[in-house]
Amino acid sequence: MGQRRSTNRICLCFSNDVQRRGHGTALFERLERLARLLGINELLVHSATDAAGFYQKLGFSPFVFDAGTFETVQMRKMIE
């Protein structure tokens, strides 16, 4: 039997007036710590095209997965 893959999703965005203040970086640092505690080893992101650089700075790399009908850059980060 194949291994079943569980997926949990968190959807969020920051409005323009609170961007570039460290909120996203702080959130992802905490999310990554929580993921490690829960035994999660992969984070996937549907990034807006103009935000892909932000995720790359956090260690995400472009990765193709089912994006549905969204126009996004799919990114992945493997964590230990």
N, CA, C and O atoms as a CHARMM CRD file, in Angstrom:
* protein
*
  320
    1    1 MET  N      0.82600  -1.19400   0.00000 PROA 1      0.00000
    2    1 MET  CA     0.00000   0.00000   0.00000 PROA 1      0.00000
    3    1 MET  C      0.86400   1.24800   0.00000 PROA 1      0.00000
    4    1 MET  O      1.91200   1.28700   0.64500 PROA 1      0.00000
    5    2 GLY  N      0.42400   2.26500  -0.72100 PROA 2      0.00000
    6    2 GLY  CA     1.15400   3.52100  -0.74700 PROA 2      0.00000
    7    2 GLY  C      0.95400   4.30400   0.53600 PROA 2      0.00000
    8    2 GLY  O     -0.03500   4.13800   1.25000 PROA 2      0.00000
    9    3 GLN  N      1.91200   5.15000   0.79900 PROA 3      0.00000
   10    3 GLN  CA     1.83900   5.98400   1.99600 PROA 3      0.00000
   11    3 GLN  C      0.91900   7.17200   1.74000 PROA 3      0.00000
   12    3 GLN  O      1.06800   7.86800   0.73600 PROA 3      0.00000
   13    4 ARG  N     -0.01900   7.40500   2.63300 PROA 4      0.00000
   14    4 ARG  CA    -0.93600   8.54000   2.50100 PROA 4      0.00000
   15    4 ARG  C     -0.24300   9.80500   2.97100 PROA 4      0.00000
   16    4 ARG  O      0.39400   9.81700   4.02400 PROA 4      0.00000
   17    5 ARG  N     -0.36500  10.84700   2.20800 PROA 5      0.00000
   18    5 ARG  CA     0.26300  12.11700   2.52600 PROA 5      0.00000
   19    5 ARG  C     -0.79100  13.06400   3.08000 PROA 5      0.00000
   20    5 ARG  O     -1.80000  13.33200   2.42800 PROA 5      0.00000
   21    6 SER  N     -0.55700  13.55900   4.26000 PROA 6      0.00000
   22    6 SER  CA    -1.48000  14.47300   4.91100 PROA 6      0.00000
   23    6 SER  C     -1.10200  15.91300   4.56200 PROA 6      0.00000
   24    6 SER  O      0.08000  16.25300   4.51300 PROA 6      0.00000
   25    7 THR  N     -2.09300  16.74300   4.32500 PROA 7      0.00000
   26    7 THR  CA    -1.85000  18.14200   3.98000 PROA 7      0.00000
   27    7 THR  C     -2.66000  19.04300   4.88800 PROA 7      0.00000
   28    7 THR  O     -3.86800  18.86600   5.04700 PROA 7      0.00000
   29    8 ASN  N     -1.99100  19.99900   5.47400 PROA 8      0.00000
   30    8 ASN  CA    -2.64400  21.05200   6.23600 PROA 8      0.00000
   31    8 ASN  C     -2.31300  22.36400   5.55200 PROA 8      0.00000
   32    8 ASN  O     -1.18000  22.57200   5.11800 PROA 8      0.00000
   33    9 ARG  N     -3.27800  23.23900   5.45500 PROA 9      0.00000
   34    9 ARG  CA    -3.07000  24.49000   4.73300 PROA 9      0.00000
   35    9 ARG  C     -3.31800  25.68300   5.63200 PROA 9      0.00000
   36    9 ARG  O     -4.22800  25.69900   6.46100 PROA 9      0.00000
   37   10 ILE  N     -2.47800  26.67600   5.43300 PROA 10     0.00000
   38   10 ILE  CA    -2.64800  27.97000   6.08000 PROA 10     0.00000
   39   10 ILE  C     -2.64400  29.00100   4.96200 PROA 10     0.00000
   40   10 ILE  O     -1.69800  29.05500   4.17700 PROA 10     0.00000
   41   11 CYS  N     -3.66700  29.80400   4.87900 PROA 11     0.00000
   42   11 CYS  CA    -3.73600  30.84900   3.85800 PROA 11     0.00000
   43   11 CYS  C     -3.60500  32.20300   4.53300 PROA 11     0.00000
   44   11 CYS  O     -4.29400  32.49200   5.51100 PROA 11     0.00000
   45   12 LEU  N     -2.72200  33.02100   4.00600 PROA 12     0.00000
   46   12 LEU  CA    -2.55500  34.34500   4.58500 PROA 12     0.00000
   47   12 LEU  C     -1.94000  35.28900   3.57300 PROA 12     0.00000
   48   12 LEU  O     -1.36300  34.87200   2.57000 PROA 12     0.00000
   49   13 CYS  N     -2.07700  36.54400   3.85800 PROA 13     0.00000
   50   13 CYS  CA    -1.38300  37.58200   3.10900 PROA 13     0.00000
   51   13 CYS  C     -1.31000  38.80100   4.01800 PROA 13     0.00000
   52   13 CYS  O     -2.08200  38.93100   4.96800 PROA 13     0.00000
   53   14 PHE  N     -0.38200  39.67900   3.71700 PROA 14     0.00000
   54   14 PHE  CA    -0.24000  40.91100   4.47300 PROA 14     0.00000
   55   14 PHE  C     -0.60500  42.07900   3.57400 PROA 14     0.00000
   56   14 PHE  O     -0.17800  42.13600   2.42100 PROA 14     0.00000
   57   15 SER  N     -1.37800  42.99400   4.08600 PROA 15     0.00000
   58   15 SER  CA    -1.73700  44.16600   3.28700 PROA 15     0.00000
   59   15 SER  C     -0.49000  45.02800   3.08100 PROA 15     0.00000
   60   15 SER  O      0.45700  44.96700   3.86500 PROA 15     0.00000
   61   16 ASN  N     -0.50700  45.82100   2.02900 PROA 16     0.00000
   62   16 ASN  CA     0.65500  46.62000   1.65900 PROA 16     0.00000
   63   16 ASN  C      1.15900  47.51800   2.78600 PROA 16     0.00000
   64   16 ASN  O      2.36400  47.73900   2.90900 PROA 16     0.00000
   65   17 ASP  N      0.25700  48.03100   3.59900 PROA 17     0.00000
   66   17 ASP  CA     0.67900  48.97300   4.63500 PROA 17     0.00000
   67   17 ASP  C      1.43600  48.33700   5.79500 PROA 17     0.00000
   68   17 ASP  O      2.01300  49.05900   6.60700 PROA 17     0.00000
   69   18 VAL  N      1.45400  47.00800   5.90000 PROA 18     0.00000
   70   18 VAL  CA     2.23100  46.35600   6.96000 PROA 18     0.00000
   71   18 VAL  C      3.34900  45.46500   6.41800 PROA 18     0.00000
   72   18 VAL  O      4.00700  44.76300   7.18500 PROA 18     0.00000
   73   19 GLN  N      3.56500  45.48900   5.11100 PROA 19     0.00000
   74   19 GLN  CA     4.65600  44.71900   4.52600 PROA 19     0.00000
   75   19 GLN  C      5.99200  45.40200   4.80900 PROA 19     0.00000
   76   19 GLN  O      6.05400  46.59600   5.10000 PROA 19     0.00000
   77   20 ARG  N      7.05900  44.60600   4.71600 PROA 20     0.00000
   78   20 ARG  CA     8.43900  45.07700   4.89800 PROA 20     0.00000
   79   20 ARG  C      8.70900  45.57900   6.31600 PROA 20     0.00000
   80   20 ARG  O      9.50900  46.49200   6.52100 PROA 20     0.00000
   81   21 ARG  N      8.03000  44.97100   7.29100 PROA 21     0.00000
   82   21 ARG  CA     8.24600  45.32600   8.69800 PROA 21     0.00000
   83   21 ARG  C      8.67600  44.11600   9.53100 PROA 21     0.00000
   84   21 ARG  O      8.76800  44.20000  10.75500 PROA 21     0.00000
   85   22 GLY  N      8.93700  42.99500   8.86100 PROA 22     0.00000
   86   22 GLY  CA     9.41500  41.80900   9.56000 PROA 22     0.00000
   87   22 GLY  C      8.33700  40.83900  10.00300 PROA 22     0.00000
   88   22 GLY  O      8.64500  39.79100  10.57000 PROA 22     0.00000
   89   23 HSD  N      7.06700  41.17300   9.75200 PROA 23     0.00000
   90   23 HSD  CA     5.98000  40.29200  10.19700 PROA 23     0.00000
   91   23 HSD  C      6.01700  38.93700   9.48600 PROA 23     0.00000
   92   23 HSD  O      5.87700  37.89800  10.13100 PROA 23     0.00000
   93   24 GLY  N      6.20100  38.93900   8.18300 PROA 24     0.00000
   94   24 GLY  CA     6.22800  37.69200   7.42100 PROA 24     0.00000
   95   24 GLY  C      7.40600  36.81400   7.81400 PROA 24     0.00000
   96   24 GLY  O      7.25900  35.60100   7.96200 PROA 24     0.00000
   97   25 THR  N      8.56800  37.42200   7.98400 PROA 25     0.00000
   98   25 THR  CA     9.75600  36.66200   8.39400 PROA 25     0.00000
   99   25 THR  C      9.53000  36.04300   9.76600 PROA 25     0.00000
  100   25 THR  O      9.81800  34.86300   9.96600 PROA 25     0.00000
  101   26 ALA  N      9.02000  36.82000  10.70800 PROA 26     0.00000
  102   26 ALA  CA     8.76200  36.29900  12.05500 PROA 26     0.00000
  103   26 ALA  C      7.74900  35.16200  12.01100 PROA 26     0.00000
  104   26 ALA  O      7.91900  34.14900  12.69000 PROA 26     0.00000
  105   27 LEU  N      6.70400  35.32600  11.22100 PROA 27     0.00000
  106   27 LEU  CA     5.67300  34.29400  11.11800 PROA 27     0.00000
  107   27 LEU  C      6.25300  32.99700  10.56700 PROA 27     0.00000
  108   27 LEU  O      5.98000  31.92200  11.10300 PROA 27     0.00000
  109   28 PHE  N      7.05100  33.08300   9.50400 PROA 28     0.00000
  110   28 PHE  CA     7.59800  31.86700   8.90900 PROA 28     0.00000
  111   28 PHE  C      8.65100  31.22200   9.78800 PROA 28     0.00000
  112   28 PHE  O      8.79200  29.99900   9.76900 PROA 28     0.00000
  113   29 GLU  N      9.39900  32.00500  10.56100 PROA 29     0.00000
  114   29 GLU  CA    10.34000  31.40800  11.50300 PROA 29     0.00000
  115   29 GLU  C      9.58400  30.57100  12.53600 PROA 29     0.00000
  116   29 GLU  O     10.00700  29.46400  12.86600 PROA 29     0.00000
  117   30 ARG  N      8.48900  31.08800  13.03600 PROA 30     0.00000
  118   30 ARG  CA     7.67800  30.34500  14.01100 PROA 30     0.00000
  119   30 ARG  C      6.99900  29.14800  13.36800 PROA 30     0.00000
  120   30 ARG  O      6.92600  28.07600  13.96900 PROA 30     0.00000
  121   31 LEU  N      6.50400  29.32400  12.15600 PROA 31     0.00000
  122   31 LEU  CA     5.85500  28.22100  11.44400 PROA 31     0.00000
  123   31 LEU  C      6.84200  27.07500  11.21800 PROA 31     0.00000
  124   31 LEU  O      6.48800  25.90600  11.37500 PROA 31     0.00000
  125   32 GLU  N      8.07000  27.41200  10.85300 PROA 32     0.00000
  126   32 GLU  CA     9.06900  26.37100  10.62500 PROA 32     0.00000
  127   32 GLU  C      9.40200  25.63900  11.92100 PROA 32     0.00000
  128   32 GLU  O      9.54800  24.41700  11.91200 PROA 32     0.00000
  129   33 ARG  N      9.52200  26.34900  13.01700 PROA 33     0.00000
  130   33 ARG  CA     9.77500  25.69200  14.31000 PROA 33     0.00000
  131   33 ARG  C      8.62300  24.74700  14.67500 PROA 33     0.00000
  132   33 ARG  O      8.85000  23.62200  15.12100 PROA 33     0.00000
  133   34 LEU  N      7.39300  25.21500  14.48200 PROA 34     0.00000
  134   34 LEU  CA     6.22500  24.38900  14.76700 PROA 34     0.00000
  135   34 LEU  C      6.21100  23.15300  13.86700 PROA 34     0.00000
  136   34 LEU  O      5.92300  22.04900  14.32900 PROA 34     0.00000
  137   35 ALA  N      6.51800  23.33800  12.60000 PROA 35     0.00000
  138   35 ALA  CA     6.54200  22.21200  11.66500 PROA 35     0.00000
  139   35 ALA  C      7.53800  21.15300  12.12900 PROA 35     0.00000
  140   35 ALA  O      7.24200  19.95900  12.09700 PROA 35     0.00000
  141   36 ARG  N      8.71200  21.59300  12.55600 PROA 36     0.00000
  142   36 ARG  CA     9.71000  20.63700  13.05100 PROA 36     0.00000
  143   36 ARG  C      9.16500  19.85000  14.24300 PROA 36     0.00000
  144   36 ARG  O      9.31000  18.62900  14.30900 PROA 36     0.00000
  145   37 LEU  N      8.53800  20.55700  15.18100 PROA 37     0.00000
  146   37 LEU  CA     7.98600  19.89800  16.37000 PROA 37     0.00000
  147   37 LEU  C      6.92700  18.86500  15.99700 PROA 37     0.00000
  148   37 LEU  O      6.78900  17.84300  16.67000 PROA 37     0.00000
  149   38 LEU  N      6.18400  19.12600  14.93300 PROA 38     0.00000
  150   38 LEU  CA     5.12400  18.22700  14.49200 PROA 38     0.00000
  151   38 LEU  C      5.62200  17.14600  13.54200 PROA 38     0.00000
  152   38 LEU  O      4.83900  16.31100  13.08900 PROA 38     0.00000
  153   39 GLY  N      6.90800  17.15500  13.23900 PROA 39     0.00000
  154   39 GLY  CA     7.47300  16.15300  12.34000 PROA 39     0.00000
  155   39 GLY  C      7.22500  16.43700  10.86800 PROA 39     0.00000
  156   39 GLY  O      7.35700  15.54200  10.03300 PROA 39     0.00000
  157   40 ILE  N      6.86900  17.67000  10.54200 PROA 40     0.00000
  158   40 ILE  CA     6.64500  18.06200   9.14600 PROA 40     0.00000
  159   40 ILE  C      7.99700  18.41800   8.54000 PROA 40     0.00000
  160   40 ILE  O      8.77800  19.15200   9.14700 PROA 40     0.00000
  161   41 ASN  N      8.27400  17.90100   7.34900 PROA 41     0.00000
  162   41 ASN  CA     9.59000  18.13700   6.75800 PROA 41     0.00000
  163   41 ASN  C      9.53800  18.90000   5.43700 PROA 41     0.00000
  164   41 ASN  O     10.55600  19.03400   4.75800 PROA 41     0.00000
  165   42 GLU  N      8.36600  19.39700   5.07300 PROA 42     0.00000
  166   42 GLU  CA     8.25600  20.11000   3.80100 PROA 42     0.00000
  167   42 GLU  C      7.19000  21.19200   3.91800 PROA 42     0.00000
  168   42 GLU  O      6.08500  20.94200   4.40100 PROA 42     0.00000
  169   43 LEU  N      7.53400  22.39400   3.47100 PROA 43     0.00000
  170   43 LEU  CA     6.58300  23.50000   3.41600 PROA 43     0.00000
  171   43 LEU  C      6.40100  23.89000   1.95800 PROA 43     0.00000
  172   43 LEU  O      7.38100  24.02700   1.22600 PROA 43     0.00000
  173   44 LEU  N      5.16100  24.07000   1.53100 PROA 44     0.00000
  174   44 LEU  CA     4.85100  24.47100   0.16100 PROA 44     0.00000
  175   44 LEU  C      4.14600  25.81700   0.19600 PROA 44     0.00000
  176   44 LEU  O      3.32900  26.07700   1.07900 PROA 44     0.00000
  177   45 VAL  N      4.46500  26.66900  -0.76600 PROA 45     0.00000
  178   45 VAL  CA     3.89700  28.01800  -0.81400 PROA 45     0.00000
  179   45 VAL  C      3.42200  28.32600  -2.22800 PROA 45     0.00000
  180   45 VAL  O      4.12500  28.05400  -3.20100 PROA 45     0.00000
  181   46 HSD  N      2.23200  28.89200  -2.33400 PROA 46     0.00000
  182   46 HSD  CA     1.77100  29.51600  -3.57700 PROA 46     0.00000
  183   46 HSD  C      2.09300  30.99500  -3.41300 PROA 46     0.00000
  184   46 HSD  O      1.35000  31.71900  -2.75000 PROA 46     0.00000
  185   47 SER  N      3.17200  31.44500  -4.00000 PROA 47     0.00000
  186   47 SER  CA     3.61100  32.82100  -3.82700 PROA 47     0.00000
  187   47 SER  C      3.08700  33.70600  -4.94600 PROA 47     0.00000
  188   47 SER  O      3.05100  33.30200  -6.10900 PROA 47     0.00000
  189   48 ALA  N      2.68600  34.90400  -4.58500 PROA 48     0.00000
  190   48 ALA  CA     2.42500  35.90100  -5.62800 PROA 48     0.00000
  191   48 ALA  C      3.73700  36.10700  -6.37900 PROA 48     0.00000
  192   48 ALA  O      4.81300  36.04400  -5.78300 PROA 48     0.00000
  193   49 THR  N      3.65000  36.35000  -7.66900 PROA 49     0.00000
  194   49 THR  CA     4.88000  36.45500  -8.46400 PROA 49     0.00000
  195   49 THR  C      5.81400  37.53600  -7.93600 PROA 49     0.00000
  196   49 THR  O      7.03400  37.37900  -7.98700 PROA 49     0.00000
  197   50 ASP  N      5.25300  38.63200  -7.42900 PROA 50     0.00000
  198   50 ASP  CA     6.11300  39.70800  -6.93200 PROA 50     0.00000
  199   50 ASP  C      6.64200  39.45000  -5.51900 PROA 50     0.00000
  200   50 ASP  O      7.40800  40.26200  -5.00000 PROA 50     0.00000
  201   51 ALA  N      6.25300  38.34300  -4.88700 PROA 51     0.00000
  202   51 ALA  CA     6.73200  38.00600  -3.54400 PROA 51     0.00000
  203   51 ALA  C      7.69000  36.81400  -3.54300 PROA 51     0.00000
  204   51 ALA  O      8.16500  36.41200  -2.48100 PROA 51     0.00000
  205   52 ALA  N      7.97800  36.24900  -4.70000 PROA 52     0.00000
  206   52 ALA  CA     8.83800  35.07000  -4.77100 PROA 52     0.00000
  207   52 ALA  C     10.21100  35.32900  -4.16600 PROA 52     0.00000
  208   52 ALA  O     10.78000  34.44000  -3.53200 PROA 52     0.00000
  209   53 GLY  N     10.75100  36.52000  -4.34700 PROA 53     0.00000
  210   53 GLY  CA    12.05900  36.86600  -3.78000 PROA 53     0.00000
  211   53 GLY  C     12.06300  36.78800  -2.26300 PROA 53     0.00000
  212   53 GLY  O     13.04900  36.36400  -1.66100 PROA 53     0.00000
  213   54 PHE  N     10.97000  37.19200  -1.64900 PROA 54     0.00000
  214   54 PHE  CA    10.84500  37.10800  -0.18600 PROA 54     0.00000
  215   54 PHE  C     10.98800  35.65900   0.26300 PROA 54     0.00000
  216   54 PHE  O     11.73900  35.37300   1.19600 PROA 54     0.00000
  217   55 TYR  N     10.27900  34.74700  -0.38800 PROA 55     0.00000
  218   55 TYR  CA    10.33200  33.33800  -0.00100 PROA 55     0.00000
  219   55 TYR  C     11.69900  32.72800  -0.29500 PROA 55     0.00000
  220   55 TYR  O     12.17200  31.87900   0.46000 PROA 55     0.00000
  221   56 GLN  N     12.33400  33.15000  -1.37800 PROA 56     0.00000
  222   56 GLN  CA    13.67700  32.65000  -1.67300 PROA 56     0.00000
  223   56 GLN  C     14.64900  33.05700  -0.56700 PROA 56     0.00000
  224   56 GLN  O     15.52400  32.27100  -0.20500 PROA 56     0.00000
  225   57 LYS  N     14.51400  34.25800  -0.02800 PROA 57     0.00000
  226   57 LYS  CA    15.36800  34.69500   1.08300 PROA 57     0.00000
  227   57 LYS  C     15.14500  33.83600   2.32600 PROA 57     0.00000
  228   57 LYS  O     16.04300  33.71100   3.15900 PROA 57     0.00000
  229   58 LEU  N     13.96500  33.24700   2.45700 PROA 58     0.00000
  230   58 LEU  CA    13.66400  32.36600   3.58600 PROA 58     0.00000
  231   58 LEU  C     14.07600  30.91900   3.32900 PROA 58     0.00000
  232   58 LEU  O     13.88900  30.05900   4.18900 PROA 58     0.00000
  233   59 GLY  N     14.63700  30.64600   2.14500 PROA 59     0.00000
  234   59 GLY  CA    15.12200  29.30600   1.84100 PROA 59     0.00000
  235   59 GLY  C     14.22200  28.47200   0.95600 PROA 59     0.00000
  236   59 GLY  O     14.49900  27.29300   0.73500 PROA 59     0.00000
  237   60 PHE  N     13.14400  29.05900   0.44100 PROA 60     0.00000
  238   60 PHE  CA    12.25500  28.33700  -0.47000 PROA 60     0.00000
  239   60 PHE  C     12.84500  28.33800  -1.87400 PROA 60     0.00000
  240   60 PHE  O     13.55200  29.26900  -2.26100 PROA 60     0.00000
  241   61 SER  N     12.55100  27.29300  -2.62500 PROA 61     0.00000
  242   61 SER  CA    12.99300  27.16700  -4.01600 PROA 61     0.00000
  243   61 SER  C     11.77900  26.92500  -4.89400 PROA 61     0.00000
  244   61 SER  O     10.80000  26.32200  -4.45200 PROA 61     0.00000
  245   62 PRO  N     11.83500  27.39400  -6.14800 PROA 62     0.00000
  246   62 PRO  CA    10.72500  27.12500  -7.06700 PROA 62     0.00000
  247   62 PRO  C     10.50300  25.61700  -7.21100 PROA 62     0.00000
  248   62 PRO  O     11.45000  24.83100  -7.23300 PROA 62     0.00000
  249   63 PHE  N      9.23800  25.24000  -7.30600 PROA 63     0.00000
  250   63 PHE  CA     8.85200  23.83600  -7.34400 PROA 63     0.00000
  251   63 PHE  C      7.48700  23.76100  -8.00600 PROA 63     0.00000
  252   63 PHE  O      6.60900  24.56200  -7.68600 PROA 63     0.00000
  253   64 VAL  N      7.28800  22.83700  -8.90200 PROA 64     0.00000
  254   64 VAL  CA     6.01600  22.72600  -9.60600 PROA 64     0.00000
  255   64 VAL  C      5.11700  21.73300  -8.88400 PROA 64     0.00000
  256   64 VAL  O      5.48800  20.57400  -8.69700 PROA 64     0.00000
  257   65 PHE  N      3.93900  22.18400  -8.48200 PROA 65     0.00000
  258   65 PHE  CA     2.89500  21.31400  -7.95300 PROA 65     0.00000
  259   65 PHE  C      1.56300  21.87400  -8.40500 PROA 65     0.00000
  260   65 PHE  O      1.51400  22.95700  -8.98900 PROA 65     0.00000
  261   66 ASP  N      0.50800  21.17600  -8.15200 PROA 66     0.00000
  262   66 ASP  CA    -0.80300  21.57700  -8.65600 PROA 66     0.00000
  263   66 ASP  C     -1.23000  22.90700  -8.04500 PROA 66     0.00000
  264   66 ASP  O     -1.56200  22.97700  -6.86100 PROA 66     0.00000
  265   67 ALA  N     -1.22000  23.95500  -8.85500 PROA 67     0.00000
  266   67 ALA  CA    -1.57800  25.28700  -8.37500 PROA 67     0.00000
  267   67 ALA  C     -3.02900  25.62200  -8.64800 PROA 67     0.00000
  268   67 ALA  O     -3.48900  26.71800  -8.32700 PROA 67     0.00000
  269   68 GLY  N     -3.74000  24.70000  -9.23100 PROA 68     0.00000
  270   68 GLY  CA    -5.13000  24.99000  -9.56800 PROA 68     0.00000
  271   68 GLY  C     -5.17900  26.08100 -10.62400 PROA 68     0.00000
  272   68 GLY  O     -4.42900  26.03500 -11.59900 PROA 68     0.00000
  273   69 THR  N     -6.04300  27.04600 -10.44400 PROA 69     0.00000
  274   69 THR  CA    -6.19000  28.11500 -11.43400 PROA 69     0.00000
  275   69 THR  C     -5.48900  29.40000 -11.00400 PROA 69     0.00000
  276   69 THR  O     -5.66700  30.44100 -11.63600 PROA 69     0.00000
  277   70 PHE  N     -4.69300  29.33900  -9.93300 PROA 70     0.00000
  278   70 PHE  CA    -3.99900  30.52200  -9.45000 PROA 70     0.00000
  279   70 PHE  C     -2.78400  30.84000 -10.30600 PROA 70     0.00000
  280   70 PHE  O     -2.10200  29.93000 -10.77600 PROA 70     0.00000
  281   71 GLU  N     -2.51000  32.10500 -10.51000 PROA 71     0.00000
  282   71 GLU  CA    -1.26900  32.52400 -11.16800 PROA 71     0.00000
  283   71 GLU  C     -0.26700  32.82700 -10.07500 PROA 71     0.00000
  284   71 GLU  O     -0.19300  33.94900  -9.57300 PROA 71     0.00000
  285   72 THR  N      0.51200  31.80100  -9.70700 PROA 72     0.00000
  286   72 THR  CA     1.45000  31.92700  -8.61700 PROA 72     0.00000
  287   72 THR  C      2.78200  31.29500  -8.98200 PROA 72     0.00000
  288   72 THR  O      2.91100  30.62400 -10.00600 PROA 72     0.00000
  289   73 VAL  N      3.74800  31.51500  -8.14400 PROA 73     0.00000
  290   73 VAL  CA     5.01900  30.80400  -8.21100 PROA 73     0.00000
  291   73 VAL  C      4.96400  29.78400  -7.08000 PROA 73     0.00000
  292   73 VAL  O      4.85600  30.15600  -5.91100 PROA 73     0.00000
  293   74 GLN  N      5.03800  28.52100  -7.41600 PROA 74     0.00000
  294   74 GLN  CA     5.00800  27.47900  -6.40800 PROA 74     0.00000
  295   74 GLN  C      6.41600  27.29800  -5.87100 PROA 74     0.00000
  296   74 GLN  O      7.37400  27.20100  -6.63800 PROA 74     0.00000
  297   75 MET  N      6.53900  27.25300  -4.54600 PROA 75     0.00000
  298   75 MET  CA     7.84500  27.15600  -3.92500 PROA 75     0.00000
  299   75 MET  C      7.80200  26.10900  -2.82700 PROA 75     0.00000
  300   75 MET  O      6.74600  25.82900  -2.25800 PROA 75     0.00000
  301   76 ARG  N      8.96700  25.53200  -2.53400 PROA 76     0.00000
  302   76 ARG  CA     9.05200  24.48000  -1.53700 PROA 76     0.00000
  303   76 ARG  C     10.30000  24.70400  -0.69300 PROA 76     0.00000
  304   76 ARG  O     11.32000  25.19600  -1.17600 PROA 76     0.00000
  305   77 LYS  N     10.19200  24.33100   0.58200 PROA 77     0.00000
  306   77 LYS  CA    11.34600  24.33200   1.47800 PROA 77     0.00000
  307   77 LYS  C     11.33700  23.03900   2.25900 PROA 77     0.00000
  308   77 LYS  O     10.35100  22.71300   2.92200 PROA 77     0.00000
  309   78 MET  N     12.43300  22.29700   2.18600 PROA 78     0.00000
  310   78 MET  CA    12.59300  21.08900   2.96500 PROA 78     0.00000
  311   78 MET  C     13.21000  21.50300   4.29700 PROA 78     0.00000
  312   78 MET  O     14.16400  22.28000   4.32700 PROA 78     0.00000
  313   79 ILE  N     12.66600  20.98500   5.40100 PROA 79     0.00000
  314   79 ILE  CA    13.18900  21.32800   6.71500 PROA 79     0.00000
  315   79 ILE  C     13.56400  20.06800   7.45800 PROA 79     0.00000
  316   79 ILE  O     13.02800  18.99500   7.18400 PROA 79     0.00000
  317   80 GLU  N     14.46900  20.19300   8.38400 PROA 80     0.00000
  318   80 GLU  CA    14.93200  19.03700   9.16700 PROA 80     0.00000
  319   80 GLU  C     14.45500  19.14400  10.58500 PROA 80     0.00000
  320   80 GLU  O     14.74200  18.26800  11.40100 PROA 80     0.00000
